[in-house]
Amino acid sequence: MAVPGSCPSTVAPSAGHPPICLADASGGAGSQDMLRPHLVLFGDSITEQSFRPGGWGAALADTYSRKADIVVRGYGGYNSRWALFLIQRIFPLVGLPPVATTIFFGANDAALPGRTSQRQHVPVEEYRQNLKTIVNHLKDCSKSMVILLITPPPIDEDGRERYARSQYGEDARRLPERTNEMAGVYAGQCIELAKEMDVQCVDLWSKMQATEGWQKLYLSDGLHLTPEGNALVHKEVVQTLRGAGLKAEDMPHDFPHHSKIDGVHPERAFQ
């Protein structure tokens, strides 16, 4: 059986050429799937933006460099209801599943009904059920996948108002479209569901608020992350993945370190 970091079958190299992985030649899964496990980040704009400079997804890619590929599947503005339309396509039941998946929804679900973002609102009971559906689907994909739920972040209501006025001036909404209290309700349901389904969870809503001045330190517009907020998410995700057995230092490199390659006979390092 092939293990992450190896090719299941190779053809001996000819002079001056590297070995050929038969997974490619046979039209199979493809060498990238065979060489590195995947960690999928599934969520809304906070996930979509995670590969911007200083983003938590980019930091994960660095942490697991040459050990795992970080695959970003973030969709700005999406809630957990709309996410259900994506899971069959992003996580098919056939093929090589991810070794780990983060599920990061709730910030849009918690938008208040009757306000400017009400189109994104999902009742909290449905939000919990939607997360459960996603987790169950991932468990059907793989019995060994590490599944990590991340709660919505806290909301800096003053920050959201300042952002709205900077964008829309006097036309900015008079009532908040999100509140920290409501975000906490959704975070609580996310935490409870993780315990119920025996999956990992990062309580971002509480973690951020444990630091004085969290509003400006971690949030750029009252909702999305600053570089410091991204660093906190990265720290918490890595810590959780390590606790679940995905320690980067224990995972194999996909190819030999350059120091192991003989300058005269490089092919020997790849046999």
Rosetta blueprint (number, residue, H / E / L):
1 M L
2 A L
3 V L
4 P L
5 G L
6 S L
7 C L
8 P L
9 S L
10 T E
11 V E
12 A L
13 P L
14 S L
15 A L
16 G L
17 H L
18 P L
19 P L
20 I E
21 C E
22 L H
23 A H
24 D H
25 A H
26 S L
27 G L
28 G L
29 A L
30 G L
31 S H
32 Q H
33 D H
34 M H
35 L H
36 R L
37 P L
38 H E
39 L E
40 V E
41 L E
42 F E
43 G E
44 D L
45 S H
46 I H
47 T H
48 E H
49 Q H
50 S H
51 F H
52 R L
53 P L
54 G L
55 G L
56 W H
57 G H
58 A H
59 A H
60 L H
61 A H
62 D H
63 T H
64 Y L
65 S L
66 R L
67 K L
68 A L
69 D E
70 I E
71 V E
72 V E
73 R E
74 G E
75 Y L
76 G L
77 G L
78 Y L
79 N L
80 S H
81 R H
82 W H
83 A H
84 L L
85 F L
86 L L
87 I H
88 Q H
89 R H
90 I H
91 F L
92 P L
93 L L
94 V L
95 G L
96 L L
97 P L
98 P L
99 V L
100 A E
101 T E
102 T E
103 I E
104 F E
105 F L
106 G L
107 A L
108 N L
109 D L
110 A L
111 A L
112 L L
113 P L
114 G L
115 R L
116 T L
117 S L
118 Q H
119 R H
120 Q H
121 H L
122 V L
123 P L
124 V H
125 E H
126 E H
127 Y H
128 R H
129 Q H
130 N H
131 L H
132 K H
133 T H
134 I H
135 V H
136 N H
137 H H
138 L H
139 K H
140 D H
141 C H
142 S L
143 K L
144 S L
145 M L
146 V E
147 I E
148 L E
149 L E
150 I E
151 T L
152 P L
153 P L
154 P L
155 I L
156 D L
157 E H
158 D H
159 G H
160 R H
161 E H
162 R H
163 Y H
164 A H
165 R H
166 S H
167 Q H
168 Y H
169 G H
170 E H
171 D H
172 A L
173 R L
174 R L
175 L L
176 P L
177 E L
178 R L
179 T L
180 N H
181 E H
182 M H
183 A H
184 G H
185 V H
186 Y H
187 A H
188 G H
189 Q H
190 C H
191 I H
192 E H
193 L H
194 A H
195 K H
196 E H
197 M H
198 D L
199 V L
200 Q E
201 C E
202 V E
203 D L
204 L H
205 W H
206 S H
207 K H
208 M H
209 Q H
210 A L
211 T L
212 E L
213 G L
214 W H
215 Q H
216 K H
217 L H
218 Y H
219 L E
220 S L
221 D L
222 G L
223 L L
224 H L
225 L E
226 T L
227 P H
228 E H
229 G H
230 N H
231 A H
232 L H
233 V H
234 H H
235 K H
236 E H
237 V H
238 V H
239 Q H
240 T H
241 L H
242 R H
243 G H
244 A L
245 G L
246 L L
247 K L
248 A H
249 E H
250 D H
251 M L
252 P L
253 H L
254 D L
255 F L
256 P L
257 H L
258 H H
259 S H
260 K H
261 I L
262 D L
263 G L
264 V L
265 H L
266 P H
267 E H
268 R H
269 A H
270 F H
271 Q L
